[in-house]
Amino acid sequence: MFEVLSRPWPWYVAGPVIGLFVPALLILGNRQFGISSNLRHLCAAIVPGRVEFFRYDWKNQGLWNLAFLAGIFVGGVIAAQFLGGGDVAISPETQATLANLGLQDLSGLAPREIFSWTNLLTPRGLVTIVGGGFLVGFGTAYAGGCTSGHAIAGLAALDRASLVAVIAFFAGGLLCTSFILPVIL
């Protein structure tokens, strides 16, 4: 069984499995799907009343949000520790592009020149990880949800605001990859 789980699933299996989360959450009581809302509940539980954005009755949403978030974390640990597969297949063209940006160590899931504990306290590390994390957090709050919530649940519900958000997410990603990332790296 672990042999099947340790390889990437083909798109025609993984896509429908992800897509089944939307009707499952509707059946379970019209629950929202998305990571940012779950992180918001966690922050509201930890620092209640200190920040206006976190002042609401998070308990009224049910504890399933925190269980979902814990499941993501535990699932990631299990996958990393027991299901192997740390290297990602990267096309030669992408490897050449990344090498032109100064990224040579492409083993693992993310370039170690950026995403490592030793690089976190460098100027480049602070800009990419801390600055990027802040911008992602601000963007999800401003957009009313994250990429997974809008792209999976919002588009499935034919929500126009989600369509605009998804287009903006992808346009922002393309612009940052093309113009900002080369400056940072």
C-alpha positions as a printed Julia matrix, in Angstrom:
185×3 Matrix{Float64}:
   0.0    0.0     0.0
   2.81   2.45    0.84
   4.29   1.81   -2.61
   1.21   3.36   -4.25
   1.19   6.31   -1.83
   4.9    7.08   -2.24
   4.54   7.93   -5.94
   2.77  11.02   -7.27
  -0.81  10.31   -8.23
  -1.81  11.02  -11.83
  -3.87  14.13  -12.4
  -6.96  12.13  -13.34
  -6.97  10.55   -9.86
  -5.74  13.45   -7.7
  -8.02  16.05   -9.33
 -11.3   14.23   -8.69
 -10.21  13.35   -5.13
  -9.58  17.03   -4.4
 -12.82  17.94   -6.16
 -14.81  15.59   -3.92
 -13.94  17.73   -0.9
 -16.42  20.42   -1.95
 -19.54  18.21   -1.96
 -18.27  16.38    1.14
 -18.05  19.66    3.04
 -21.51  20.66    1.85
 -22.88  17.35    3.1
 -21.11  17.85    6.44
 -22.95  21.09    7.09
 -22.13  23.76    4.51
 -18.54  24.18    5.67
 -16.02  26.39    3.88
 -12.93  24.9     2.27
  -9.68  26.77    2.44
  -6.53  27.02    4.47
  -6.61  30.74    5.27
  -9.92  30.49    7.13
  -8.53  27.65    9.21
  -5.4   29.64   10.04
  -7.63  32.6    10.96
  -9.52  30.37   13.43
  -6.22  29.23   14.93
  -5.04  32.83   15.39
  -8.41  33.8    16.89
  -8.09  30.94   19.37
  -4.5   31.84   20.34
  -4.69  35.67   20.48
  -8.36  36.52   21.04
  -9.21  40.18   21.12
  -5.77  41.62   20.33
  -6.32  42.11   16.61
  -9.65  43.28   15.21
  -9.53  40.75   12.34
  -9.44  37.9    14.89
 -12.27  39.24   17.12
 -15.14  36.91   16.35
 -16.68  33.76   17.78
 -14.41  31.16   16.19
 -15.95  28.44   18.39
 -19.24  28.98   16.58
 -17.6   27.67   13.39
 -16.92  24.33   15.11
 -13.62  22.67   15.86
 -13.49  20.92   12.51
 -11.39  23.81   11.12
  -8.65  23.18   13.67
  -8.89  19.43   13.11
  -8.55  20.01    9.35
  -5.47  22.19    9.92
  -3.94  19.61   12.29
  -4.64  16.92    9.69
  -2.72  18.87    7.05
   0.26  19.18    9.39
   0.18  15.54   10.52
  -0.35  14.36    6.93
   2.68  16.39    5.8
   4.84  14.87    8.55
   3.69  11.36    7.68
   4.3   11.94    3.98
   7.78  13.38    4.58
   8.85  10.7     7.05
   7.27   7.52    5.71
   6.23   7.95    2.1
   9.57   9.1     0.72
   9.93  10.91   -2.55
  11.84  14.06   -1.61
  13.06  14.9    -5.1
  10.86  16.6    -7.64
  11.25  16.04  -11.37
  12.21  19.39  -12.89
  12.48  19.87  -16.64
  15.92  20.75  -18.06
  14.58  24.11  -19.25
  13.4   25.01  -15.75
  16.71  23.85  -14.27
  18.57  26.14  -16.7
  16.31  29.08  -15.83
  16.83  28.5   -12.11
  20.58  28.18  -12.64
  20.55  31.58  -14.39
  18.9   32.97  -11.25
  21.71  31.51   -9.11
  19.88  28.46   -7.77
  22.05  25.36   -8.08
  20.86  23.0    -5.31
  17.56  21.75   -6.68
  17.38  18.54   -4.65
  14.34  18.15   -2.44
  11.07  20.02   -2.71
  12.43  23.59   -2.67
  15.76  25.26   -3.53
  17.96  25.1    -0.41
  19.6   28.43   -1.31
  16.34  30.08   -0.33
  14.4   27.7     1.89
  16.77  26.58    4.65
  17.29  27.58    8.26
  20.75  29.01    7.54
  19.39  31.27    4.8
  16.37  32.47    6.77
  18.31  35.29    8.52
  19.97  36.6     5.37
  18.46  39.63    3.58
  17.3   37.42    0.72
  15.79  34.93    3.18
  13.92  37.62    5.08
  12.53  39.13    1.9
  11.42  35.83    0.38
  10.12  34.0     3.43
   9.03  36.65    5.92
   8.07  39.33    3.39
   6.41  36.81    1.11
   4.54  35.26    4.03
   3.26  38.67    5.09
   2.11  39.48    1.57
   0.37  36.11    1.22
  -1.39  36.62    4.57
  -2.46  40.15    3.64
  -3.57  39.02    0.18
  -5.73  36.18    1.47
  -7.4   38.49    3.99
  -7.96  41.14    1.32
  -9.26  38.62   -1.24
 -11.55  36.94    1.28
  -9.77  33.6     1.02
  -6.79  31.71   -0.29
  -6.03  30.09   -3.61
  -7.38  26.7    -2.56
 -10.61  28.15   -1.18
 -11.33  30.3    -4.23
 -10.03  27.9    -6.9
 -11.6   24.73   -5.54
 -14.67  25.74   -3.58
 -15.39  29.19   -5.03
 -15.17  28.16   -8.67
 -17.19  25.02   -7.96
 -19.91  27.29   -6.56
 -19.68  29.48   -9.71
 -18.76  32.49   -7.57
 -17.7   35.44   -9.75
 -15.56  36.94   -6.98
 -13.62  33.67   -6.82
 -13.04  33.75  -10.57
 -11.64  37.29  -10.29
  -9.5   36.24   -7.29
  -8.09  33.18   -9.09
  -7.23  35.26  -12.17
  -5.53  37.82   -9.9
  -3.61  35.09   -8.02
  -2.22  33.64  -11.23
  -1.48  37.02  -12.79
   0.33  38.09   -9.61
   2.31  34.85   -9.58
   3.37  35.28  -13.2
   4.36  38.92  -12.65
   6.34  38.14   -9.51
   8.1   35.2   -11.12
   8.97  37.21  -14.22
   9.94  40.56  -12.69
  10.39  40.47   -8.91
  12.04  37.09   -8.35
  14.97  37.82  -10.68
  15.67  41.02   -8.7
  15.56  39.23   -5.34
  17.72  36.32   -6.45
